[in-house]
Amino acid sequence: MNYFSVQCSIHPDSQEAREILTAFLAEQKFESFEETNEGITAYIKKNAFDPQKPELPITFGNDISVKYIITEIPEKNWNEEWEKNYEPVVINDECIIRAHFHLSPGHVKYDIVIEPKMSFGTGHHETTRLMVDGLLNMDVMKKSVLDMGCGTGVLAILAKMKGASFVMAIDNDEWAYQNCIENTFINNTADIIVLCGDGSLLKDQRFDIILANINLNILIADMKHYSNSLNHGGRLLLSGIYKSDTETICREAAIYHLICENITEKNQWVCLKMKREAT
């Protein structure tokens, strides 16, 4: 699947302005962001964005203006750029996420090798780091785990490496689905069940732990599915949301008996750990 990159030049530029614009774009289904000298560059799937009617803010708060350069990125160029610039990511000196062309460091407990291609989950984005950190601090031994919106499958793979008895990974993007299967084989975790679809696939499935690193709109829309599929006393780990959306997501979760236990934050992105209470 092809992507668009949207290069945003902010005037006057400031960290606060970058955070406000990033939060807005995240709600519009932009999936990843990188900072530039003049602002940020955001990436979104081609089928989720109309460059003829981009609906992007030209001005916001305190006379801040934004100019945009929109570029379509073919798959092969995305992969080439990734291989040129990709660096391994080490989290808590316990887990490394790397490509096949990086040497194994030999000193970390969990060594995950991925070929991300067009999928989300290289460990470089704040939300993936937050989710990995959260999972590292959870007891998953002999538990059933769901990785919802799995992307590369990095969270599902880590859960399996940590001793989960059953792991399922789901993504609604065909490319991510195929990529996740590939990565499970690379990491000798091919017994992970990988499905292409959305929350409707869960039906009567029940899990001890559900991981969902997606975006605000999908998290809210699927909250009922997560609650119905989580065992009483189970844990739900959520990210893909901005700090300013914390109250919104917690209010929605409470409707379905999900109570927030802990919040971690990185550069205004948050990860929420929730517990399923008995009804």
C-alpha positions in Angstrom: 0.0 0.0 0.0 1.3 3.5 -0.9 1.5 6.3 1.5 1.5 10.1 1.4 4.0 12.2 3.3 2.8 15.6 4.3 5.7 18.0 5.1 4.4 20.7 7.5 6.2 24.0 7.8 5.1 25.9 10.9 5.4 29.7 11.3 6.3 30.7 13.9 7.7 27.3 14.8 7.7 26.0 18.4 7.5 22.7 20.3 4.0 23.6 21.5 2.8 24.2 17.9 4.3 20.9 16.7 2.5 19.0 19.5 -0.8 20.7 18.7 -0.5 19.9 15.0 0.7 16.3 15.7 -2.4 15.7 17.9 -4.7 17.0 15.2 -3.1 14.9 12.5 -3.2 11.8 14.7 -6.9 12.1 14.9 -7.1 12.3 11.1 -5.5 8.8 10.8 -2.0 9.9 10.2 0.1 7.0 11.4 3.7 8.3 12.1 5.5 11.5 12.5 9.1 12.9 12.4 10.4 16.3 13.3 12.2 18.4 10.7 14.0 21.8 10.8 10.8 23.6 9.9 8.1 21.6 11.7 7.0 17.9 11.2 6.5 15.4 8.4 3.4 13.1 8.8 2.6 9.9 7.0 -0.8 8.5 6.1 -2.1 5.6 3.9 -3.1 6.7 0.4 -6.6 5.3 0.8 -7.2 7.4 3.9 -6.3 10.8 2.4 -7.4 12.9 -0.5 -4.6 15.3 -1.6 -7.1 17.3 -3.6 -9.2 18.0 -0.4 -6.6 17.6 2.4 -8.7 19.4 5.1 -5.5 20.5 6.9 -5.4 23.6 9.1 -3.8 26.6 7.5 -3.9 28.6 10.8 -4.5 27.7 14.4 -4.1 29.4 17.8 -2.1 32.6 18.2 -1.8 33.3 14.5 0.3 30.2 13.8 0.3 29.3 10.1 1.2 26.1 8.4 2.2 25.3 4.8 2.2 21.8 3.4 4.0 19.8 0.7 2.2 16.6 -0.1 4.2 13.7 -1.7 3.1 10.2 -2.7 5.6 7.6 -1.5 5.7 4.4 -3.5 6.3 1.2 -1.5 9.8 0.6 -2.9 11.0 4.1 -2.0 9.6 3.7 1.5 11.6 0.5 2.0 14.8 1.9 0.5 14.6 4.9 2.9 14.0 2.6 5.8 17.0 0.4 5.0 19.2 3.6 4.6 18.2 5.1 7.9 16.9 2.3 10.2 18.8 1.9 13.5 18.1 -0.8 16.1 15.9 0.3 19.1 16.9 -0.9 22.6 14.2 -0.5 25.3 15.1 -0.7 29.0 18.3 -2.6 28.1 16.0 -5.6 28.0 14.6 -5.7 24.5 16.1 -4.9 21.1 14.1 -4.4 17.9 16.4 -4.7 14.9 16.6 -5.6 11.2 18.3 -8.7 9.8 21.3 -6.7 8.7 22.1 -5.6 12.3 24.3 -7.9 14.4 22.7 -9.4 17.5 24.0 -7.6 20.5 24.0 -10.7 22.6 23.3 -8.9 25.9 19.5 -8.3 25.8 16.9 -10.8 27.0 14.5 -10.3 24.0 16.1 -10.0 20.6 13.4 -9.2 18.0 14.2 -9.1 14.2 11.6 -7.5 11.9 11.2 -6.6 8.3 8.7 -3.7 8.7 8.2 -3.0 5.0 5.0 -0.7 5.0 3.8 -1.9 8.5 3.8 0.2 11.7 5.9 -1.1 14.6 9.6 -0.6 14.2 10.0 0.7 17.8 11.0 4.2 16.7 7.7 5.8 17.4 6.8 6.8 20.9 3.7 4.7 21.1 5.5 1.5 20.1 8.2 2.2 22.7 5.5 2.8 25.4 3.7 -0.4 24.5 6.9 -2.5 24.6 7.9 -0.9 27.9 4.4 -1.7 29.3 4.5 -5.3 28.1 8.0 -5.8 29.5 6.5 -4.8 32.9 3.6 -7.2 32.7 3.4 -10.9 33.7 2.4 -12.8 30.5 3.6 -16.2 31.5 1.1 -18.8 30.4 -1.5 -16.1 29.6 -3.5 -15.6 26.5 -2.7 -12.4 24.6 -4.2 -10.4 21.7 -2.3 -7.9 19.7 -4.9 -5.7 18.0 -3.8 -3.6 15.1 -0.6 -5.6 15.2 1.4 -4.0 12.3 4.8 -5.7 12.2 3.7 -8.0 15.0 6.4 -6.8 17.3 4.1 -6.8 20.4 2.7 -10.3 19.7 6.2 -11.6 19.1 7.5 -10.1 22.4 4.5 -11.6 24.3 5.3 -15.0 22.9 8.9 -14.7 23.8 7.9 -13.8 27.4 6.0 -17.1 27.7 2.4 -16.4 26.7 0.6 -19.6 26.1 -1.6 -18.3 23.3 -1.1 -15.2 21.1 -3.4 -13.9 18.4 -2.5 -10.9 16.2 -5.0 -9.0 14.1 -4.6 -6.1 11.5 -7.1 -4.8 8.9 -4.3 -4.0 6.4 -3.4 -6.9 4.0 0.2 -5.7 3.9 0.6 -5.6 7.7 -1.1 -9.1 7.9 1.4 -10.6 5.5 4.3 -8.8 7.1 3.3 -10.0 10.6 3.2 -13.6 9.4 6.7 -13.2 7.9 8.1 -11.7 11.1 6.6 -14.5 13.3 8.6 -17.0 11.2 11.8 -14.9 11.4 11.5 -14.9 15.2 10.6 -18.6 15.6 7.1 -17.6 16.9 5.1 -19.0 14.0 2.5 -20.5 16.4 1.1 -17.0 16.8 -2.3 -16.9 15.1 -2.4 -14.0 12.6 -5.7 -12.8 11.1 -6.6 -10.0 8.7 -9.7 -8.0 9.9 -11.0 -5.9 12.7 -12.6 -6.2 16.1 -15.6 -8.1 14.6 -13.3 -11.2 14.4 -13.1 -11.5 18.1 -16.6 -12.9 18.7 -16.4 -15.5 21.5 -12.6 -15.2 21.9 -11.4 -14.4 25.5 -8.0 -13.2 26.5 -6.0 -12.4 29.7 -4.2 -9.5 28.0 -5.2 -7.3 25.1 -2.7 -4.9 23.4 -4.0 -2.2 21.1 -1.7 0.5 19.6 -4.0 2.1 17.0 -5.6 5.6 17.1 -8.3 7.3 19.2 -11.2 6.8 16.8 -10.7 3.0 16.4 -9.9 2.5 20.1 -13.2 4.1 21.0 -15.2 2.3 18.3 -13.7 -1.1 19.4 -13.8 -0.6 23.2 -16.8 -2.8 23.5 -15.1 -5.6 21.6 -12.0 -5.3 23.9 -14.1 -5.4 27.1 -16.2 -8.4 25.9 -13.1 -10.3 24.9 -11.1 -9.6 28.1 -11.3 -12.0 31.0 -12.4 -10.5 34.4 -9.3 -9.2 36.0 -7.5 -9.1 32.7 -5.5 -6.2 31.4 -5.9 -3.9 28.4 -2.8 -1.9 27.3 -3.7 1.0 25.0 -1.7 3.5 23.0 -1.7 5.5 19.8 -3.4 8.4 21.6 -2.2 11.8 22.6 -2.1 13.0 26.3 -4.9 15.4 25.7 -7.2 12.5 24.7 -6.6 10.6 28.0 -9.9 11.7 29.7 -11.9 10.9 26.6 -10.6 7.3 26.3 -10.9 6.7 30.1 -14.5 7.9 30.1 -15.3 5.6 27.2 -13.5 2.6 28.8 -15.4 3.1 32.1 -18.7 2.5 30.3 -17.5 -1.1 29.6 -16.1 -1.7 33.1 -12.5 -0.9 32.2 -10.7 1.0 34.9 -7.4 2.9 34.2 -4.6 1.6 36.6 -1.6 3.4 35.2 -0.5 6.0 32.6 2.9 6.4 31.0 3.9 9.3 28.7 6.5 10.1 26.1 6.6 13.3 24.1 2.8 13.9 24.8 1.9 10.4 23.6 0.5 8.1 26.3 0.0 4.4 27.1 -2.9 3.4 29.4 -3.0 0.2 31.4 -6.6 -0.8 32.2 -8.2 -3.6 34.2 -11.4 -5.4 33.4 -13.6 -5.3 36.5 -16.2 -8.0 37.2 -19.8 -6.9 36.4 
